[in-house]
């Protein structure tokens, strides 16, 4: 009997959405282990076979625990679930490549899982991503960077209001501000400024936001699925709370350019803004899981099934036809509006059969 393929999921942020990953990965045919701290919510899942826990939170402990996980669990793939795990795994990969040439097996696994190391730092940085996209022929909103308030105010006049001020890195809309005029830009600058840091200022594009969740390997897309943002929480710039399946051919073409041009491997999500003519503009890349990554069983385009078939050298399945589907993401839509009609009219993605996770996520809405 062929041994089951295995994935090691790294998670170090208290994001409730990562709780949903182990089941989705398990349902695709994998065995799952976690590389995390004991209190991280991913460990609430009953679909985790082994847990490799950080105890001392030191540089040495992270590397030692990861080595132990790879030795004991023998994963075929390492997956980053959130922002902190992304930084930690990529930092360890760089350390091993430059300082521990003897750790060839682990270095090879991380490169296989995370893709071309030349692009790891670029794709998650909003300023560097725009430069990369330009080289690949992918359109982005007009933008620039500035360190001082005067530089940014001058740039905003050139771009024209409204503009979007962003920190170079960040997640969940926490480092993004839509500025309608000089006053709001000055206020946001005061909130975002850090010593020596350049902020990104981008022309606001009117239209709708589309996310393409992707599983890639060595620059080749194994599967992708597009979700249009219908509602988000907090409004205008927060994470999605209601999404709709969509299939925009030009986004698929641009996604293929991105994957091939960066040698992408693993999970990533590209955010595009479709302008009023329907032309996509790349906003950012999240080279990790997102709150819609586990929805393959609903969309019919399962990212983890595609990876499992690739690792097992099985033929690629034809992409499922697009179905009409709206999903209210739990608990975000409940947080946004407890009387929302989407809770009844869309598919409400509640983990009814994982009561511990359900209770944990529900506490985000009502408290303990």
N, C-alpha and C positions, 0 to 999 in steps of 0.2 A: 504494500500500500504506500502511495506517495505521501511523504510528510507534508503537512499543511504549511502554507506560506505564513510568514509572521511579520507583523508591523510593530515597531516600537514608537509610541506616541509621546512626544515631549510636550509638557504643559506646565507653565509656571505663573500664569495669571489667573485670577479668580473670575474667569469668564464662564458663565453658566452654560453657554452654548456648547462648550467643548464636552460637556457631559454626554452629549448625543452622539459623539463620534465613535466610541468603542462599539456600540451596537451596530451602527452602519457599516463599520469596517468588518465586524464579525459576520454580519449577514452576507457580506460579499465573499466570504470563504476564508478569511484570515483568522489567525489567533493574534490576540492583542496583549501587549504589555505597556506599562506607562513608566516614564522617566520624569519624576516630579517631586514635589514636597508632599508630605502626608496629608496636609490640609487642603490641597488643591482639589477643586470639585470634580475633576475627571475621575478621581478614584472612587466616586460614588457609584459608578457604573458597575453592574454585576457581570458585564461582558469583558472585564479585564482579567486575564489569566495570571499575570505576575505584575508586581509593583516594585520598582527600583527607586528608592526614596532618598532624596537629599536630606542629610541630617545637620551638617555643619555650615552650609551656605558659604563655603569657601571655594576659591578657584580650584584647589586641589581636590575637594570633595566632588565637585561637578564632574571633573574629568575621571576621577576614580570610579564614581558611580556609573557613568556612561560606559566605561570600559567593562565594568562588571556586568552591566545589562547586556552588552553585546556578546560577552563571553558566555553567560549563562542562558540567555534567551535565544541567541543566534538569529536575530531578525534579518529578514530579507530587505527591509526598507525602514527608514527612520522618517517620521512625519512630524512637522512642527505645527502645533495647534494654535499658537498665539504669539504675540509680539515678543514677550520675554524669552520664550523657547527658541524663537527665530534667532535672536541675538546671541543666546548662549550656545546653541548648536553651531552657528556659523563662526563664532569666536573659537570654540574648541577645534573646529575643522581647520581653521587658519593656524592655530597653535600647533596642531599635530603635523600639518604639512611643512611648517617652517622649523620646528624644534624637535620633533620626534619622528625621524624618518623610519624608525623601527616599527611604528604603529601603522604598517602599510594596509592591513586588512580593514581597520577602522576608518582610516583615511579614504580608502576606496569605497567603503559603504556610504560615507557621508557625501562624497562627491557624486556617487550614483544617485543618492536620494535628493541632493540639493542642487545638482546641476553645475554648470560652469562657474568656478569660483570668481572669475573676473567680473561677473555681473551681480554677485550676491548683495553687495552694498549699494549698487546703483538702482536696482529696481524698487527698493523700498524708500529711497530718498526722492522726495517730490521734485526737487530741482534737477538732480542728476537724471531722473527718469525722463524729464522733458527733453534733455539733450540726447539721451539714448533713443527716444521715440523719433526724434527728428532724423537721426542717422538711419533709422529703419523705415522711414517713410510713413510714419503714423502721426496724424495730425493731433495737436494738443491746443488748448486755449492759449491765446497770446499771454505771455507772462514774463516776469523778471524777478530779480532778487534785490534785496536792500538790507542794510544793517541799521541805518539810522531812520528816525521818523521822517526827516526831510527827504531822504532818498525814496522812501516808499510813497510819500505824498506826491512827489514829482512823477514817479512812475504811474501812480493812480490816475493822474491827469492825462498822461499819455494813453493809457489803456481805456479810460472812460469808466465812470461808475455805472452800475455796481461792480465791485471787485471782490475777490476772495483772498483773504490773508491766511497763510498756512505756515505752521512750523515745518521744517524739513522732513520730520518724521512724526508719526502719531497715528492713532487709531480711534475708531468709533466717533469721529467728528469732534474729539476733544481738543484738537489743535487746529481747528478750522473756524473762520469767522467770515460771514458774508457782510460786506461793508457797503452801505448805500451812499455814504458821503464822507467828507473829511472827518467829521466828528466821530463817527463810528469807527473809522480806520484808526484814528489817534487812540481811541479807547482800547481797541483790540491790540494795537501795537504795545501799549503799556502793559497789557496782560501777557502777551506772548514773548516779549523781548528777553533775551538771555545774553550775558556778556560774550562778545565775539561771534555771535550767531547771526547768520543771514536768514531773513525770512523770505518766503515765497509769496509773491503777489500775482494773482491770476485774474484775467478778465472773466467775469461771470457770464456763463452761457445759458440763455433761457432755453428750456426744453425739459426732457425727462432723463432720468438716470438709469443706466442699464449696467448690470454686472454680469460678467461671463466667468463662471467658475470652471476651472480647468484642471485636469490631471495630465501631466506631460512626463516624458522620459527622454532625456538627451536631446531636447529641442523638438521633439515630435509629440503632437497632441494625441493622447489616447482617447479622451472623451471631454466634452465641454457641454455646458448648459447655461443658457442666458435667463436672467431674471430681471424684470423691470421693477423699479422701486415705485410702489403705489403710495405707501405711507411710511413715515419714519418717526423715530422718537429718540431724542427731542426733534421737533419739527425742523424741517429745511436742511439740516446737516447731520443728524444723528443716524444711528444704525437703522436698517430697514425693520419695519414692523409688519408690513404687508407687501408681498411680492407677487408678480405674475409671470408665468412662463412666456417667453418671447423668442423669436429666432430671426435675427437681423443678419442677412448674408454678409454685408460689409464688415460687421463686427467679427464674424467668423474668419474672414480673410485677414483682417488686422491681427487677430489673435494668432493665426498661423505665422504671420510675419514676426510677431513678438517672440513666440516660442522658439522658432528657428534662429532668430537673431541673438537670443540670449542663452541658448542651450538649456532652457528651463527644464527642471525635473521636479516632480512632486506636485503638491497642491498650490495653486495660486488663483487669484481673482483679479481681473482687470475691471476698473470702473470707467465707464464711458458716459459722457453727456451727449445725448442726441439733440442737436439744435432744432429749430423750428422747421427746417427743411429735411430733417431726418439724418443729417450727416453726423457721424460719431467723432467725438473729441476725447482722447484719452486723458483721464483725470489723475489716476493713481493705480498702483499695483499693490496688492496685499499678498506676499509670497508665503501664504499659510492658509489654514482653514478659515472659513467665514461662517456666520450663522445659517447659511443655506447649504453648506457642504454635505450635510447628511441626508438631503432630500432626494437622493437618487431613486428610492423606492416609489416616490410620488411622480417624479418627472419622467421616469423611464430611461433616463440618461445617467447611469450610476457611475460616478467617478472611481469608486473603489472596486467595483466589478471589472471595470476596464483595466485597472492596474493589476488585479489578480489574474485576469486572463493573459495579460502580457507577461507577467512573471512565470506563469505556467506554460508559456509558449502555445497558448490556445488561439484559434482564429478570432479576429476582431468581429464583434457583433455589429450588424448594421444599425445605424442610429435610429432610435425609435422616433416615429412621427410625433410632431408637436401636438400636445393636447391642450385644450383650454383649461387652465388651472390657476386659481389664485390661492395663496397660502397666507394665513395669519400666523405669524411667528410667535410662539409662546416663549416667554411671557411678555414680549415687547408690545404687542398690540393691546394686551390687557393693561399694561402700564400706561400706554398712550391714552386709551379711552375704554373704561370698563363697560360702556354701553355701546361700543362700536358694532355696527351691523356686520362688519367683516368676521366677527367672532362666530357668527351664525351662517353667513352666506358664503364665506370662503372655507377652505379646509383649515381648521384650527389645529396646529401641529403640537398637540399636547402629549407628553409621554405617559399616557394612562397606565401602561403596563410596567413602568419603572417608578413605583411610588416614592422611593427615596429621592430620586431626581426631581420628580414632580413637586414634592414638598420643598426641596431646596430652591427650585426656580420660582415657585409661588411666593416664597418668602421675600423675593425681590419686589413683589407688588404689595404685599400686605404686612411684611415684617414677620418676625418669629412669633 
